[in-house]
Amino acid sequence: MTLVWAIRKKGPSDKVTHARYLFQHLEKDNAQIVIPSVVIAEYVVPLKNRKEREEVIARMGDRFLIAPFDAKDAALAAQLWSEGRKEREMQKKGARVLLKADALIIATAFGHGARIFYTDDDDCLRMATTVMEAKKLPTMPPDLLGYVREE
C-alpha cells in the first residue's frame, strides 16, 4: 500500500503524508529504491488494459529498481512463509494470501540488496525484521506548514 499512498496519493491522509515523506526523503538522499515486481503487479491491477500497465511499469522502471522474484529468492520466501504461519492468525479470511505476498515481497527486496524495509503493516514488519532492518513509515518532522511539499 505504501506505493499507492505515495504515488497515487490515495488512502488515509496520514498514510499518504507519511508515504510521500518517505519517498521524498529517499529521493533527496539519492537512495536506490527497490520495488519488488510483486508490488508492481499489485500496483497496476486497477489499470484498464495491458498497454497502460506496460507504460506504468516502464515509467516505474525509470524511477526505481524493479526487482524480479527469482530462484534465489524462492528459498527465503519459503522459509519466511513457513515461519510466518506459526506467528499469524491463519484462520482470518485472506491470511494465507497476505502471508504469501509478504513472504514474496520481503524475500525479493532482501535478495536484491534492500537494506531497510519500510511498511505500515505490523505482520509484514515482524516478518521483515527476521532478515533485515525494518521500519514503520516515518512521520514527517514538524515544519511551518505541517505538510509534505507538493511537486
N, C-alpha and C positions, 0 to 999 in steps of 0.2 A: 504493500500500500504506500510505502514511502515514496516510490517513484510517481504514483498517481497524485499524491498530495503535492509533491514538489513541482512536477512538470505540468500536470493538468490543472492544478490548484483546485481540486475537487475533494471534498471531505470536510470533517470538522475543522473549524477555523484555527484552533490551536494546533492541530496536527499539520495543517497546511503551512502555518507560520514556522513551526519547528523544522519541517522537512525542507522548506525553502531556505531557511537559515543554514541548515546543514550543507546543502548543495552550494550555496553562495560562499560559505566558509571554505569548503574543499576546493572550489574553483579558484578562490583568492589565493590559496596556498599552492596552486598548481598541482593538486593531488590527482593521482590517477584513480578514477572512479571505476571500479569493477562492477558490472551488472551481469549477473548470471543469465544465460539465454532463457532459462525457465521463467525468470522475472519478465523478460522482454515478451515472451509468449503470452503471459498473463496480461501484460500491459496492452497488447494490441488486439485482444479478444473483442472489445466493443467496436472496433473499426469496421466499416461497411464491407470492404472487399479485399481481395488478395493484393491488388495493386497498391491500395492505400496502406495496407500493413507493411508491404515491402518498402515503400517510401519512408514510413516512420522508422522502420528498423534500420534503414540506411542512414537516416539522419542521426539516430541514436548511436550508430557505429562511428560516426564522425566525432561525436562528443564524448563517448565513453568506451571503455574496453568491454566489449560484449564477450563474455567467457562461455565457451561451449561446455556442456556436460560431456565428459569423455570417460574412457575406461579407467583411468587412474582415479577419477572422482567417484566411480561406482563403488569401490571397496569402502571408502569413507562414508558414502551415503548409506550403504547397507549397515555399517556399524552404528551410525547416528540413528537410523531408523529403528534398529533392534534395541538400542539402549533407550531411545526416546519412548518406545512403547511401554517401558517399565515405569516411566515417570509421568505419563499423561493419563488423563481420564479418557480411555479409549471407547467408553460407552456413549459419549456425546456424539450427536449427529455431525458428520463431517470430520471427525477427529482423525480418521485414517488418512483422508485426503490432505489435511493440513500438515500432519506429521510427515507424509511423503514429500510434499512440496518444500517444507522447511529443510528436510534432510538433503534434498537435491540442491537447493539454493545454497545452503551453508557449505556443502562439500565442493560445489563448483567454485564458490568465492575463495575458499581456502586453497583449493587446488591450483588456482590461477594467481596466487600471491597476495590476496587481500590480507592486510594486517589488522584492520579493525572492521568489525561487522556492526552496522547500525540497524536497529529495529525498534519498533514500539510494541512488539508482541512479546509478552513475558515468557511464553513457552519457547518461542524461537530464540529469544535471548539466552535462556538457560542452556539450550542445546548448543548454540554457537560458542558459549564460554568454555565448552569442553575441548575445543580445538584452537580457539583464537581469542583475542581480546574482543569483547562485545559490549556495546553501549546502547543505551536508550538514545532516542533523538535528542539532540541538545536543545535546551531552551535558549532563547535569544537573550543576550545580555541587555540590560536596560540602556536605553538611549533617549534622546529628547522626544522622539516620536512614538517609540514603543512598537514599531513595526519593522518588518524586513523591507528593505528598499525594493521598490518595483523597478523593473527594467523597461 
